[in-house]
Amino acid sequence: MKKYQLLLFLVPILILVSGCDFFRSVAGRPTSAVLDKKREEVLARQQFLREQAVRDSLEKIAAKRRADSLAALDSLDARLLDSLSRKKGSFLRPARLGGLGKTVLEKKYYVVVGSFKSEENAQKKVSKCGQDGFPAVVIPFRNGMNAVGVCPSDRISESLRAMDELKQKGICPKEGWILVNDAL
């Protein structure tokens, strides 16, 4: 009887000392250390997802603001171009010169520093502009003229600044103009 009393006394003590982890490991179940580790991983994953959601939200807001900003600039460019087009000869569209030849222009605006009937003369002007630090392209028109364009841009304000700078440096004659590429 004393053995049973001792056994009944020792079993609860062993259970208290070894805890549930002993029985879990015997049963092939995860122990509290494994469960704690999984809980930490789940909490870390949830935290990461919350932070990612905040980053995505901020990125969407920034993208929307950039798009709105660009739309406002495009609208401003259109209004600026409209008001400046009243100055005769400052801006020309390719259609007024018979349309573009086979050339595809990458930008919307080009400062035209010369227009030549001879392609050889146009190439000389391209070389001169390149020596002055302004890469240039020949823009052929269907009417046989070859314009030399420099400072390509998608913003009219940049083209106007470039034209002023080119005139100050003597690269652009006072008859220079800005080509407005409507194909874009």
C-alpha positions in Angstrom: 0.0 0.0 0.0 2.8 2.3 0.8 4.2 1.7 -2.7 1.0 2.8 -4.2 0.8 5.9 -2.1 4.4 6.7 -3.1 3.5 6.1 -6.7 0.4 8.3 -6.4 2.5 11.0 -4.8 5.3 10.8 -7.4 3.2 10.7 -10.5 1.7 14.2 -10.0 5.1 15.5 -9.1 6.6 14.0 -12.3 3.7 15.4 -14.4 4.3 18.9 -12.9 8.0 18.7 -13.4 8.0 17.3 -17.0 4.8 19.0 -18.0 2.7 18.4 -21.1 5.8 18.4 -23.4 6.8 15.0 -22.2 3.4 13.5 -23.1 3.2 15.5 -26.4 6.6 14.2 -27.5 5.6 10.6 -26.6 2.4 11.0 -28.6 4.4 12.5 -31.6 2.8 15.9 -31.2 4.6 19.3 -31.3 6.1 20.5 -28.1 5.5 24.0 -26.6 8.9 25.2 -28.0 7.9 24.2 -31.5 4.4 25.7 -31.1 6.0 29.0 -29.8 8.3 29.1 -32.8 5.4 28.6 -35.2 3.4 31.2 -33.3 6.3 33.7 -33.7 6.6 32.8 -37.4 2.8 33.4 -37.9 3.0 36.7 -36.0 6.1 37.8 -38.1 4.3 36.9 -41.3 1.2 38.9 -40.3 3.4 41.9 -39.4 5.2 41.6 -42.8 1.9 41.4 -44.6 0.6 44.5 -42.7 3.8 46.4 -43.5 3.6 45.3 -47.2 0.0 46.5 -47.4 1.1 49.9 -46.1 4.0 50.0 -48.6 1.7 49.0 -51.4 -0.9 51.6 -50.4 1.8 54.3 -50.2 3.2 53.2 -53.6 -0.3 53.4 -55.1 -0.8 56.9 -53.7 2.7 58.0 -55.0 1.9 56.5 -58.5 -1.5 58.3 -58.5 0.2 61.6 -57.6 2.8 61.1 -60.3 0.1 60.4 -62.9 -1.9 63.4 -61.8 1.3 65.5 -61.9 2.1 64.4 -65.4 -1.5 65.0 -66.5 -1.3 68.5 -65.1 2.0 69.1 -66.9 0.5 67.8 -70.2 -2.4 70.1 -69.7 0.0 72.9 -69.0 2.1 72.1 -72.0 -1.1 72.1 -74.2 -2.2 75.5 -72.9 1.4 76.9 -73.2 1.7 75.6 -76.7 -1.8 77.0 -77.6 -0.9 80.4 -76.3 2.6 80.4 -77.8 1.4 79.1 -81.2 -0.1 82.6 -81.8 3.5 83.7 -82.4 3.7 83.0 -86.1 6.5 80.7 -87.1 7.5 79.6 -83.6 5.9 76.2 -83.8 5.3 74.0 -86.8 3.6 70.7 -87.2 4.9 68.2 -89.7 1.6 68.3 -91.7 2.3 72.0 -92.6 5.5 70.9 -94.3 4.0 68.0 -96.2 4.4 65.5 -93.4 7.3 63.5 -92.1 9.3 61.2 -94.4 10.1 57.7 -93.3 11.6 59.0 -90.0 9.9 58.1 -86.8 10.5 60.7 -84.1 10.8 59.5 -80.5 10.0 62.7 -78.7 7.2 65.2 -79.1 9.2 68.4 -79.5 12.4 69.2 -81.4 14.2 72.5 -81.7 14.9 73.0 -85.4 18.1 74.9 -85.9 18.1 74.7 -89.7 16.2 73.4 -92.7 18.0 72.4 -95.9 17.0 71.3 -99.4 20.3 69.4 -99.6 20.8 66.4 -97.2 24.5 67.0 -97.4 24.1 70.5 -95.9 21.8 69.1 -93.2 24.5 66.5 -92.3 27.0 69.4 -92.0 24.8 71.2 -89.6 24.3 67.9 -87.6 28.1 67.6 -87.4 28.4 71.2 -86.3 25.8 70.8 -83.6 27.5 67.6 -82.4 30.8 69.5 -82.0 29.0 72.2 -80.0 27.7 69.5 -77.6 24.2 69.2 -79.0 23.4 65.8 -80.7 21.2 66.4 -83.6 19.1 64.4 -86.1 18.0 65.0 -89.6 14.3 65.1 -90.0 13.3 64.6 -93.6 9.9 65.9 -94.8 7.9 64.7 -97.8 8.3 68.1 -99.5 12.0 67.4 -99.9 13.3 69.6 -97.1 15.6 68.2 -94.3 15.3 69.8 -90.9 18.0 69.5 -88.3 16.5 68.9 -84.9 18.2 69.1 -81.5 17.2 68.9 -77.8 14.3 66.4 -78.2 11.8 66.6 -75.4 8.3 65.6 -74.3 7.8 69.0 -72.6 7.3 72.2 -74.4 8.8 74.2 -71.5 12.1 72.2 -71.9 12.1 72.9 -75.6 11.6 76.6 -75.1 14.4 76.8 -72.6 16.6 74.8 -75.0 15.8 77.1 -77.9 16.6 80.2 -75.8 20.0 78.6 -74.8 20.7 77.6 -78.4 20.0 81.2 -79.6 22.3 82.6 -76.9 25.1 80.3 -78.0 24.5 81.2 -81.7 23.6 77.6 -82.7 20.0 78.4 -83.4 19.2 81.2 -85.8 16.5 83.7 -85.0 14.3 81.9 -87.6 14.6 78.7 -85.5 11.4 77.0 -84.6 10.0 74.1 -82.6 8.7 71.0 -84.4 5.6 69.6 -82.7 5.4 65.9 -83.4 1.7 65.0 -83.4 2.4 61.4 -84.2 3.0 60.7 -80.4 
